């Protein structure tokens, strides 16, 4: 379907009947990618619709296309646009980008002083975020609200997160600070110039963090002879 015919709007209580379809697709998509997400129930998603803190995409005849919602942390100082999902038949059509743009605008309307952040395992979402003005950051620049990190417990990568003392995981952190940020044109240009580097970094994180991390370190066998100083990337991303 032509993307121009898809309706992208703020979700309402009348959209609650889509909630189970949305959460099922979130879970199936994460399983297919082999990555983890914090699980959300249909009731949780429906509540976001009731609060006017979600954006939904549908066809003119009511077929669900995509979804994303807003979460707030640290008493509204941080806002996350979470759960971005697009129905498989409508992927690679520009819908995800349009949803992200609308949820970003809604977040800025509702929380103009808040820092917007996101965690993603995908290069495509990094690209979309960059076009909105987000910058890659370390986890230390995100909210330290315990409720946010508790939401990661249902993610398959939670043990990796905790093994890194919440300083790194499979996801890449990105942040938009309304009081201190580059223009979207600048962050977009930066991403395009460094896209291949980000792609290698994502692959490196997968190799480094998924490598039997349950396996004991060489130090446990008394072998420290192969230790090397950390590189800049290892320091920055706490690898």
SULLINTA-V642461 format. One record per pair of residues at least 6 apart in sequence whose C-alpha atoms are under 6 Angstrom apart, sorted by the first residue. I is the first residue (numbers start at 0). GAP is how many residues later the second one is. D is the distance in whole Angstrom. If there is no record, write none. Layout:
((I | GAP | D) (I | GAP | D))
This chain:
((5 | 52 | 6) (5 | 53 | 5) (6 | 50 | 5) (6 | 51 | 5) (6 | 52 | 6) (7 | 48 | 6) (7 | 49 | 4) (8 | 46 | 6) (8 | 47 | 6) (9 | 44 | 6) (9 | 45 | 4) (10 | 38 | 5) (10 | 43 | 5) (10 | 44 | 5) (10 | 45 | 5) (11 | 37 | 5) (11 | 38 | 6) (12 | 36 | 5) (12 | 37 | 5) (15 | 30 | 5) (18 | 23 | 5) (18 | 26 | 6) (18 | 27 | 6) (19 | 22 | 5) (29 | 6 | 6) (35 | 119 | 5) (35 | 120 | 5) (35 | 121 | 6) (36 | 118 | 5) (37 | 113 | 6) (37 | 114 | 5) (37 | 116 | 5) (37 | 117 | 5) (38 | 115 | 6) (47 | 6 | 6) (52 | 16 | 6) (52 | 17 | 5) (53 | 14 | 6) (53 | 15 | 4) (53 | 16 | 6) (54 | 12 | 6) (54 | 13 | 5) (54 | 48 | 6) (55 | 10 | 6) (55 | 11 | 4) (56 | 8 | 5) (56 | 9 | 5) (57 | 6 | 5) (57 | 7 | 5) (64 | 21 | 6) (64 | 22 | 5) (65 | 19 | 6) (65 | 20 | 4) (65 | 21 | 6) (66 | 17 | 6) (66 | 18 | 5) (67 | 14 | 6) (67 | 15 | 5) (67 | 16 | 4) (68 | 12 | 6) (68 | 13 | 5) (69 | 10 | 6) (69 | 11 | 5) (70 | 8 | 6) (70 | 9 | 5) (71 | 6 | 6) (71 | 7 | 5) (73 | 71 | 6) (76 | 37 | 5) (77 | 36 | 5) (77 | 37 | 5) (77 | 38 | 6) (78 | 37 | 5) (79 | 36 | 6) (79 | 37 | 5) (79 | 38 | 6) (96 | 31 | 6) (114 | 61 | 6) (114 | 62 | 5) (115 | 59 | 6) (115 | 60 | 5) (116 | 57 | 5) (116 | 58 | 4) (117 | 55 | 6) (117 | 56 | 5) (118 | 52 | 5) (118 | 53 | 5) (118 | 54 | 5) (119 | 51 | 5) (119 | 52 | 5) (120 | 50 | 5) (129 | 57 | 5) (129 | 58 | 5) (130 | 53 | 5) (130 | 57 | 5) (131 | 52 | 5) (132 | 50 | 6) (132 | 51 | 4) (132 | 54 | 6) (133 | 40 | 6) (133 | 41 | 5) (133 | 42 | 5) (134 | 39 | 5) (134 | 40 | 5) (135 | 37 | 6) (135 | 38 | 4) (136 | 36 | 6) (136 | 37 | 5) (138 | 28 | 5) (160 | 8 | 5))
